[in-house]
Amino acid sequence: MTINDLKKIQNFFLETITSNPNINIHEILEKKEMDIFEKKTAHRLEAYRVSYYSRISSVFSETIFKLASLLFGKDLIKSFLIEYFYQNPTPSHMEESIREFPYFLEKLDEIQECPFVPDFIKLCINISDILAAPNPKESLLIKNSTTVPQPNEIFLQEEHIFLQSQWPIFQMYCSAKNLSELSELKSTTEEILEEKRIEELSSIKNTNESILIFKSCEWSLETILIPEDFISIMHGLSKKQNLENAIENADINEDLFDISKLSEWMSLMTKHSAFMKK
């Protein structure tokens, strides 16, 4: 047996384990690659396939999508994950395999009952990406600068994600964080957590929100709500424009623009290490 033969068998095994469980296992048994397996133990492939989906839904719902599980209920997120992997079997790396998950959810008929979930799933993936990204260069952060930079020297951190949503994405994030902190207390029971979850969901006001996601230092995640007045400026900054150009190119009404609010926002962004000097 050659290396190529072994690779083919390995690929066949992966394809079988990640295939849709609705496909009859007997269809797979007819394939030539099955000759390498003992026929009397072929039923184990079915067991591996079933356990694969069970494990993968549990892993994701408790890691990348933990905040979503806390806010919307773990059973709901697990059921969405299982349906996603049923319809999109893949041997890809785990984190890459869920890239299309939010877009899959957007197309589901049943998502109409909770249309805000896909955007929150995008947020969860964005958070995972930012935490895995290189740490900010602290020597370049404006809050650590000994001199006041000019507007044309001010840029957003390179590792950031600007997420716009038609849903209250920032409020949902804050509620999920509250639930996460509560869940870590030893005295918190399932009943207490469920009661708090309903309370948090009820407190969220339906409005469109946009947020900036980045790290202020190693493992220190920052999420800042971007006021509607500064969305256009943020678009420029997120495209690597300096502050001066971002303001000049922004679609704003100069007669109604409040410079004092901009100063307050700039101060907040600087305090949380969003800006760097170049």
Secondary structure as UniProt FT lines:
FT   HELIX           3..17
FT   TURN            21..22
FT   HELIX           25..29
FT   HELIX           32..36
FT   HELIX           39..41
FT   HELIX           43..62
FT   TURN            63..65
FT   HELIX           66..72
FT   HELIX           74..87
FT   HELIX           94..97
FT   TURN            98..100
FT   HELIX           101..106
FT   HELIX           109..113
FT   TURN            115..116
FT   HELIX           117..132
FT   HELIX           138..140
FT   HELIX           142..144
FT   HELIX           151..153
FT   STRAND          154..156
FT   STRAND          160..165
FT   HELIX           169..183
FT   TURN            186..187
FT   HELIX           190..203
FT   STRAND          209..217
FT   TURN            218..219
FT   STRAND          220..225
FT   HELIX           228..230
FT   HELIX           231..238
FT   TURN            239..240
FT   HELIX           243..248
FT   TURN            254..256
FT   HELIX           259..271
FT   TURN            272..273
FT   STRAND          275..277
//
